[in-house]
Amino acid sequence: MNLKIGFVAPSSSLSKYELSLGLGRLKKLGYTTQVHPNTYKKNMFFAGKDDERLDALIEYAYREDLDVLWCARGGYGASHLLQKLEDETKVKGIPPKKILAGDSDATVLLEFAKERWNWPVLHAPIPGLKNFLEIKGDAWNSLVSWIEGKKVSPLIGNKKLKLFSGDLRTAVEGELVGGNLSLWCTLMGTSLHPESKNKILFLEDVGESLSRIDRMLWHLKNAGAFNQLSAVVMGDFYECKDHAPIGIFKNKKGKEVKAPLRKTTTLNAVLKNFFGELSKINGLPVFIGAPVGHGKGKFCLPIGGNCRISEKGEFEVLSWNE
């Protein structure tokens, strides 16, 4: 398939070499790839100044010859562009329909494109990291199909979700929303504040301490993000660990020594404590085991798609990009 893909870097700076590896793999499929010149710029944490990253995103979004707009890397910085994207859209109108793909920091852009432009969007691995070459089997076949705009079901190959807490007497359905937990939190209270009613909320993250994960979940709860959801699906929480603080104690000899103030805890314990209490209130079904995110799974998810989770944990998409 002669798919035409444009690449931009709306967040952190990246390695031109790493991106070239990902592009090489995509070109073998017969795709035409084009990287915006601003992609390789650098400024502080970012792939160029805000206006440079915005200009690249806007230019490629409004091009009529591109089928897919793909965020080459995540990191940090996409949220800087949201208000300016709002302003540009009011002036220029909605850009020609295409698929927007990305993950991690691109979560906010996926939500923007879905809600403001009515684009089909994909939570998909980014080609600007070398581990893009490690995607294999069902995960790779899934990615290729989604990028070409084809519906894939089941969503996560032959794997099934595991019910972690809550009630599941019948299958649940709803629009799939969410993405990176940290970025989803940043949308609360903004003009893109997501609605939760009848939605299936997907969450994942990387490198966050367990106390921060707990804090972000509580923030979402207090902001009403779990109200009237159909379900929650937890993806990979890669390299998310607990770090017990160190205190000073006196030992039996009366000397000061440093030691952890408490035992370290686990992600499972954090989720059980949070969702266990939440499910007691509203019976919200919470699933774990989605191989999606920064870990090894690397499956794609069609954000905005109407999805279904069966009583057996089978995860499928009913409609997307239609």
Buried (B, 14 or more C-beta within 10 A) or exposed (E): EEBBBBBBBBBBBBBEEBBEBBBEBBEEEEBBBEBBEBBBBEEEEBBBBBEBBBBBBBBBBBBEEBBBBBBBBBBBBBBBBBEBBEEBBEEEEEBEEBBBBBBBBBBBBBBBBBBBBEBBBBBBBBBBBEBBEEBEEBBBEBBBEBBBBEBBBBBBBEBBBEBBBBEBEEBBBBBBBBBBBBBBBBBBEEEBEBEBEEBBBBBBBBEBEBBBBBEBBEBBBEBEBBEEBBBBBBBBBBEBEBEEEEEEEEEEEEEEEEEEEEEEBEBEEBBBEBBEEBBEEEEBBBBBBBBBBBBEBBBBBBBBBBBBBBEEBBBBBEEBBE
